[in-house]
Amino acid sequence: MTAPAFDDRNGVSPVYLHRLVASAGDIDELGHVSNIVYLRWVQDAATAHSEAVGWDFDRYKALGSVFVVRKHEITYYTPVLVGDAVTCRTWVDGWRGASSPRCTVIVRDKDDAKVATCTTLWALIDIESGRPRRLTAEMREDFAQEPRQP
């Protein structure tokens, strides 16, 4: 997987914006958002983006396939504190057989500071066999459309 440029460029999908606020339960012993929470935010943004283009869990189940994470590469830049609003900017960066890299940039809203970047390699697998399954043309077309923003 090659490292993305991590700007607001588009890959094969338009950028989806997922906004949230850091809660007290997100904070670790050091007083800032835990590293694990960033990964949850990345996954939540990917799920929301998928739903925004018409691919919710029921549709994946009907297809007989689901996406699973193969790999996360995350870099942390600036801490987020309780009450800070952030925006996850996420997009699909390509399609390869049964896999798809997705880029996410997390930005703190009050000062537009880059908080973290993450590249996640997702793999489409068959629910029954657990084996990789090629991405469908319909899936590629749906993700190429402008997503419904919340």
C-alpha positions as CSV (number, residue, x, y, z in Angstrom):
1,M,0.0,0.0,0.0
2,T,1.5,3.4,-0.9
3,A,1.2,6.3,1.4
4,P,-1.4,8.8,0.3
5,A,-0.9,12.5,0.1
6,F,-3.6,13.2,2.8
7,D,-5.2,16.2,1.5
8,D,-8.7,16.7,0.3
9,R,-8.1,15.2,-3.1
10,N,-10.5,12.6,-4.2
11,G,-9.6,9.0,-4.9
12,V,-12.2,7.0,-6.6
13,S,-14.9,8.4,-4.3
14,P,-15.8,11.9,-3.3
15,V,-14.8,13.0,0.2
16,Y,-17.3,12.1,2.9
17,L,-17.4,14.3,6.1
18,H,-18.2,12.6,9.4
19,R,-18.4,15.0,12.4
20,L,-18.2,14.1,16.1
21,V,-17.3,15.5,19.5
22,A,-14.8,13.9,21.9
23,S,-16.7,12.7,25.0
24,A,-15.4,12.0,28.5
25,G,-15.4,8.3,27.7
26,D,-12.9,8.9,24.8
27,I,-10.2,10.3,27.1
28,D,-7.3,8.3,28.4
29,E,-5.0,8.6,31.4
30,L,-3.0,11.4,29.7
31,G,-6.1,13.6,29.4
32,H,-6.6,13.3,25.6
33,V,-8.4,11.1,23.2
34,S,-7.1,7.5,23.4
35,N,-5.4,6.0,20.3
36,I,-8.1,3.3,20.2
37,V,-10.8,5.9,19.9
38,Y,-9.2,7.3,16.8
39,L,-9.5,3.9,15.2
40,R,-13.1,3.7,16.2
41,W,-13.7,7.1,14.6
42,V,-12.0,5.9,11.4
43,Q,-14.2,2.8,11.3
44,D,-17.3,4.8,12.1
45,A,-16.6,7.3,9.3
46,A,-16.1,4.4,6.8
47,T,-19.4,2.8,7.9
48,A,-21.3,6.1,7.7
49,H,-19.8,6.8,4.2
50,S,-20.9,3.4,3.1
51,E,-24.4,3.9,4.4
52,A,-24.5,7.4,2.7
53,V,-24.0,5.8,-0.7
54,G,-26.6,3.1,-0.1
55,W,-24.4,0.2,1.3
56,D,-25.6,-0.5,4.8
57,F,-25.0,-3.8,6.5
58,D,-28.3,-5.3,5.2
59,R,-27.3,-4.7,1.6
60,Y,-23.8,-6.3,2.2
61,K,-25.5,-9.3,3.8
62,A,-27.9,-9.6,0.8
63,L,-24.8,-9.7,-1.4
64,G,-23.3,-12.4,0.9
65,S,-20.2,-10.3,1.5
66,V,-18.8,-7.8,4.0
67,F,-15.8,-5.6,4.3
68,V,-13.2,-6.4,7.0
69,V,-10.1,-4.5,8.0
70,R,-6.8,-6.0,6.8
71,K,-4.5,-3.2,7.9
72,H,-4.5,0.2,9.5
73,E,-1.6,2.7,9.2
74,I,-2.3,5.7,11.5
75,T,-0.2,8.7,12.3
76,Y,-1.0,11.0,15.2
77,Y,-0.2,14.7,15.1
78,T,-2.1,16.8,17.6
79,P,-4.1,15.7,20.7
80,V,-7.9,16.1,21.0
81,L,-9.4,17.0,24.3
82,V,-12.8,16.3,25.8
83,G,-15.4,18.5,24.1
84,D,-13.3,19.1,21.0
85,A,-15.3,18.8,17.7
86,V,-13.6,17.0,14.9
87,T,-14.3,16.1,11.3
88,C,-13.2,12.8,9.7
89,R,-12.6,13.4,6.0
90,T,-12.7,10.0,4.3
91,W,-12.6,8.7,0.8
92,V,-12.0,5.4,-1.1
93,D,-8.6,5.7,-2.6
94,G,-8.8,2.8,-5.1
95,W,-10.2,-0.6,-6.0
96,R,-8.0,-3.7,-6.4
97,G,-9.7,-7.1,-6.9
98,A,-11.2,-7.8,-3.5
99,S,-9.5,-4.9,-1.6
100,S,-9.9,-1.2,-1.2
101,P,-7.6,1.3,0.5
102,R,-9.5,4.1,2.3
103,C,-7.9,7.4,3.5
104,T,-9.1,9.3,6.5
105,V,-7.9,12.7,7.8
106,I,-9.1,13.8,11.2
107,V,-9.2,17.5,11.7
108,R,-10.0,19.5,14.8
109,D,-12.8,21.9,13.8
110,K,-11.9,25.0,16.0
111,D,-8.5,25.5,14.4
112,D,-8.5,23.2,11.4
113,A,-5.5,21.3,12.9
114,K,-4.7,18.0,11.4
115,V,-5.1,15.5,14.3
116,A,-4.4,12.2,12.6
117,T,-4.2,10.5,9.2
118,C,-5.1,6.8,8.5
119,T,-4.9,4.5,5.6
120,T,-7.0,1.4,6.0
121,L,-6.9,-1.6,3.7
122,W,-10.4,-3.1,3.6
123,A,-11.1,-6.5,2.0
124,L,-14.4,-7.8,0.8
125,I,-15.0,-11.3,2.0
126,D,-17.7,-13.9,1.4
127,I,-19.7,-14.3,4.6
128,E,-20.0,-18.1,4.2
129,S,-16.5,-19.1,3.1
130,G,-14.5,-16.2,4.6
131,R,-12.6,-16.0,1.3
132,P,-11.9,-12.8,-0.6
133,R,-14.6,-11.8,-3.1
134,R,-14.1,-9.4,-6.1
135,L,-15.7,-6.0,-5.7
136,T,-18.8,-5.5,-7.8
137,A,-19.2,-2.9,-10.6
138,E,-22.4,-1.7,-8.8
139,M,-20.4,-1.1,-5.6
140,R,-17.7,0.9,-7.5
141,E,-20.4,3.0,-9.3
142,D,-22.3,3.7,-6.0
143,F,-19.1,4.8,-4.2
144,A,-18.2,7.1,-7.1
145,Q,-21.4,9.1,-6.5
146,E,-21.6,12.1,-4.2
147,P,-22.6,10.7,-0.8
148,R,-25.5,12.0,1.2
149,Q,-23.9,14.2,3.9
150,P,-25.6,14.3,7.3
